[in-house]
C-alpha cells in the first residue's frame, strides 16, 4: 500500500492505494471523516494482505478531509473519483464502499458514476 497526495480534477487529495490485479474497491469516507477511517478499522490492512486492489481517498465533500479545495458539488466529487480511478486502475469498474456521507450524496455519486462509464 502506498500513501500519496495527488492532484485529481483540480483538487489536491490524500490517497491510500493498493495496486494489484482484480476488481478495485473504492472507499468513500463519511462527511466528518477522512480516508484514515479505513486504516483505523483495519480494512486497508486486510485487503492489502489478501492482495485486493483498493483506493481510499480523501474527498472534497469532507469537513476534515485532506483534499483541497473543499466542495459539496456532486459533479466535482464524481470527477475526483472518476479521474483518480481511471489514473490508478485504468478502465476497471470499481466497487464503491461508502460510510456515513449523506444518503443523497452517496446515491448521486453512484448514479453519476454509472452514467459516466
N, C-alpha and C positions, 0 to 999 in steps of 0.2 A: 504494500500500500504506500502511496506517496501522498504528500500534502503540499499544495501549492496555491498561490494566488494567480489567477489568470483574468484577462480581460475578455469578457464574452458579452456580445450585444451591447457594447459600450459601458459595461459595469465591471468593476474590479472585485472579484468574488473569490473567497476561500473555497478550496475543493479538496475532498478526500477521494482518491482514485485507486481502484484496483483493476488493472488491465489484464484480463485473462480471456480465454475463449469461453463462449457461452452467451446466454441472454443476459444483458446487463440489468441490474437493479438500480433505479434512481431513487434516492431518499430525499424527500422534501420535509424539512423541519416545520414545526409549528410557528405561529406568529411570534411568540415570546422566547424562541429558542434559536439555536444555531446548528450547524451540521455536527457539532460536538456531541449532541444528544445521542447520535447513533454510535459514537465511541463509548459514551458513558454506559449504555445498556449492552455493550459488547456485540452489537450487530455487525459492525465492521470487522472486528477480530474474528468472529465465527465465519463470516463469508470469506475472509482472506485465507483462513485455514482450509476451508472447503474449496478454494480456488474458484470462487464465483465472482464475476466482474461486477463492479458497482461504482457508483458516483454519488457522493453525498456533498451537496454544495450549499453554501450559504446563499439564500435567495434575497432579491431586492425587497420583498414584502416584509421581511422580519424586522421587528423593532430592535433586536440585539444583534442582528446579522452582520457578519463581516463581509458585506457586499455594498459597494458604493457606486452610484447614488442609490438611496432607498426609493422604492416605488411600489404602490399597490395596484398598478395597472396590470390587468390580466395579460394584455398583449405584450408588455415588456417582460413580464415574468416568463411567459411562454417562449419568447425569443431567447431569453437567457438559457432556459432549459434546452431548447432545440439546438442552439449553437454549441453549448457545452457537450451535449450527447453526440452530435454529429462530428465534432472535433475529436472527441476521445474514442468513440465507438463506431465511427464511420456511419454506415447505413442501418445498424442494428436498431430494432424496435425494442425499447426498454420496458420493463415492468416498473410502474410507479408505486412507491410506498410513501404514504403521507401520514403526517401526525396531526396535530391539533390546529392546523390552519383553518380559517373559516370554511365551512362546507361549501359555500358558494364559490370561494376561490379555488378549492380543490376540483369541484365539478367543472368550472370554467376552464381551468388549466387542462384537465383531462380531455374535455371536449375539443378544445383548441388544438391540442397535440394530435388528436385523432385526425382532424381535418388537415393538419399541416403535413402529414406523411403522404 
